[in-house]
Amino acid sequence: MLSVIRENVRLAPYTTLRIGGIARYFADITDEDQLREALHFAEKNSLPVLVLGGGSNVLIADVGFSGVVLHIVNEGIIFHPAQKDEARVTAAAGEEWDKFVRQCVARELAGVECLSGIPGLVGGTPIQNVGAYGQEVSETIVSVRAFDRQTKQITEMTNEDCRFSYRASIFNTTERDRYIVLSVTFKLTPHGAPSLRYGDLQKYFAERSQSPSLQEVRDAVLAIRASKGMIIVPSDPDCQSAGSFFKNPMVSAAKFAEVEAAARQQNLLCEDESLPHFAMPQGQIKIPAAWLIEKAGFPKGYERGRVGISSKHTLAIINRSSATATELLTFVAQIQNQVQERFGLALVPEPVWIGLENHTPVTLPPILQKSDVRPPNTEPPEPWNLSLKPGRRFRKPEHNPLKTERKKWFE
Ligand SMILES: Cc1cc2nc3c(=O)[nH]c(=O)nc-3n(C[C@H](O)[C@H](O)[C@H](O)COP(=O)(O)OP(=O)(O)OC[C@H]3O[C@@H](n4cnc5c(N)ncnc54)[C@H](O)[C@@H]3O)c2cc1C
């Protein structure tokens, strides 16, 4: 066996959720030769392969992984000579993403500043077209260098080849498990203006007459993310998550009207208020999953045994202490069932499930009783007490907390 391959390695410490059983084989891959050798070992022994980066977007089964885990940790960031209005930077897949962003911002290169503080490694970013605060990596990725497991060759893929869309690319859809990303090249703008497309960021700098610098925008993003537990702080249980657990549903105008009507019928909106939403290209409408989850009875800080919802962010499901994947999935199913029941929408999880492909969603999870979830049209507990009374139409109050909260739903 190769010296780089270890046996029976616990996977939980390699994930931000701190969940996952044992990997039969595990290899830290620092160069292409090691990668080829480890793949050869897996093939020779007919073992499945799992590619792991920073483990910030995975949920691994309690039984672990009975094949070879390739932990991609190659290093190197190359700042190519800048042109007047364009600077290319190539980062190895194993580089920490936020270190890369920090170095770009320090060199006054615009294009990734809003993606500050996202956990994980560079190689993980093209997989789900990582995005935050109005920026996505698809806007700046020029090419992705990857090992093609089908042809066993290294290939250079263009931005178009990756077919990026909201939280998707060929890497997590049509060509899932085919490519192992080795490095990514970005096209950034020297001394470019920071992106301030997002409401929260605009608000942060609203008092300022001068436009903020790239560094100031990075600092603001980090501060906003920290307030929501969206950067990893090892001692904070609110950070033991995979970030946003569900994608924001994208629906047609007709479906949006249906969901809004359901919300209105349950007295979840006041008369002149519309369901929080964000218009997307091609007539699609994005509904904040956080709003749906809260209104389905799962507010921030909700606890269910060893799992729960972050006290800082409704979309983050957390491992409160030594939870298992089974416990977490049971809770996830509960949330999905309630959202489906109340709004007719299926919430789609964002993290990649490993070893859980045959997991069947539980209809009525054993650790939960029906009575644990607030039935529709009943008075909600704190912090739900938003002047909503059962069976009563919500009239304009002097201060409407539903409204002041609205801008915060897409985070
Ligand atoms: C607190 C927190 C906040 C977050 N905030 C955001 C956010 O704002 N926006 C956002 O989009 N995401 C966010 N995420 C999710 C996550 O950080 C990103 O998706 C990240 O890019 C995943 O990278 P990773 O290296 O951790 O990948 P992993 O979790 O290790 O892997 C994720 C998937 O990518 C595959 N993969 C990883 N590396 C490679 C590679 N080199 N080649 C091929 N496949 C690979 C894996 O096989 C797996 O399928 C957040 C997560 C956390 C915990």
The ligand as a MOL file (V3000), in Angstrom:
LIG
                    3D

  0  0  0     0  0            999 V3000
M  V30 BEGIN CTAB
M  V30 COUNTS 53 58 0 0 0
M  V30 BEGIN ATOM
M  V30 1 C -20.3120 28.3350 8.1050 0
M  V30 2 C -20.4490 28.0570 6.6290 0
M  V30 3 C -20.7790 29.0850 5.7670 0
M  V30 4 C -20.9180 28.8460 4.3910 0
M  V30 5 N -21.2490 29.8790 3.5750 0
M  V30 6 C -21.4010 29.6580 2.2540 0
M  V30 7 C -21.7680 30.7360 1.3790 0
M  V30 8 O -21.9190 31.8790 1.7950 0
M  V30 9 N -21.9390 30.4460 0.0740 0
M  V30 10 C -21.7490 29.2030 -0.4410 0
M  V30 11 O -21.9240 29.0270 -1.6420 0
M  V30 12 N -21.4010 28.1670 0.3570 0
M  V30 13 C -21.2090 28.3670 1.6730 0
M  V30 14 N -20.8760 27.3230 2.4990 0
M  V30 15 C -20.7030 25.9730 1.9270 0
M  V30 16 C -19.2130 25.6260 1.6450 0
M  V30 17 O -18.3490 26.3660 2.4200 0
M  V30 18 C -18.8260 25.7890 0.1830 0
M  V30 19 O -19.6670 25.0380 -0.6410 0
M  V30 20 C -17.3640 25.3690 -0.0740 0
M  V30 21 O -16.9460 25.8240 -1.3180 0
M  V30 22 C -17.1470 23.8680 -0.0110 0
M  V30 23 O -15.7650 23.6380 -0.1460 0
M  V30 24 P -15.0470 22.4680 0.6120 0
M  V30 25 O -13.5950 22.5170 0.2280 0
M  V30 26 O -15.3050 22.5050 2.0470 0
M  V30 27 O -15.7470 21.2180 -0.0660 0
M  V30 28 P -16.1930 19.8520 0.6310 0
M  V30 29 O -17.2430 20.1210 1.6250 0
M  V30 30 O -15.0120 19.0850 1.0750 0
M  V30 31 O -16.8440 19.1020 -0.6220 0
M  V30 32 C -18.0460 19.5380 -1.1610 0
M  V30 33 C -18.2640 18.8180 -2.4940 0
M  V30 34 O -17.2740 19.2290 -3.4190 0
M  V30 35 C -16.5020 18.1130 -3.8450 0
M  V30 36 N -15.1110 18.5730 -3.9220 0
M  V30 37 C -14.4110 19.2580 -2.9810 0
M  V30 38 N -13.1790 19.5180 -3.4290 0
M  V30 39 C -13.1070 18.9920 -4.6810 0
M  V30 40 C -12.0890 18.9120 -5.6710 0
M  V30 41 N -10.8670 19.4210 -5.4760 0
M  V30 42 N -12.3750 18.2990 -6.8380 0
M  V30 43 C -13.5960 17.7530 -7.0700 0
M  V30 44 N -14.6000 17.7760 -6.1720 0
M  V30 45 C -14.3390 18.3920 -4.9940 0
M  V30 46 C -16.6990 17.0370 -2.7980 0
M  V30 47 O -16.5260 15.7470 -3.3650 0
M  V30 48 C -18.1160 17.3010 -2.3890 0
M  V30 49 O -18.9910 16.7010 -3.3350 0
M  V30 50 C -20.7160 27.5320 3.8740 0
M  V30 51 C -20.3770 26.5000 4.7540 0
M  V30 52 C -20.2390 26.7570 6.1170 0
M  V30 53 C -19.8660 25.6430 7.0430 0
M  V30 END ATOM
M  V30 BEGIN BOND
M  V30 1 1 1 2
M  V30 2 1 2 3
M  V30 3 2 2 52
M  V30 4 2 3 4
M  V30 5 1 4 5
M  V30 6 1 4 50
M  V30 7 2 5 6
M  V30 8 1 6 7
M  V30 9 1 6 13
M  V30 10 2 7 8
M  V30 11 1 7 9
M  V30 12 1 9 10
M  V30 13 2 10 11
M  V30 14 1 10 12
M  V30 15 2 12 13
M  V30 16 1 13 14
M  V30 17 1 14 15
M  V30 18 1 14 50
M  V30 19 1 15 16
M  V30 20 1 16 17
M  V30 21 1 16 18
M  V30 22 1 18 19
M  V30 23 1 18 20
M  V30 24 1 20 21
M  V30 25 1 20 22
M  V30 26 1 22 23
M  V30 27 1 23 24
M  V30 28 2 24 25
M  V30 29 1 24 26
M  V30 30 1 24 27
M  V30 31 1 27 28
M  V30 32 2 28 29
M  V30 33 1 28 30
M  V30 34 1 28 31
M  V30 35 1 31 32
M  V30 36 1 32 33
M  V30 37 1 33 34
M  V30 38 1 33 48
M  V30 39 1 34 35
M  V30 40 1 35 36
M  V30 41 1 35 46
M  V30 42 1 36 37
M  V30 43 1 36 45
M  V30 44 2 37 38
M  V30 45 1 38 39
M  V30 46 1 39 40
M  V30 47 2 39 45
M  V30 48 1 40 41
M  V30 49 2 40 42
M  V30 50 1 42 43
M  V30 51 2 43 44
M  V30 52 1 44 45
M  V30 53 1 46 47
M  V30 54 1 46 48
M  V30 55 1 48 49
M  V30 56 2 50 51
M  V30 57 1 51 52
M  V30 58 1 52 53
M  V30 END BOND
M  V30 END CTAB
M  END
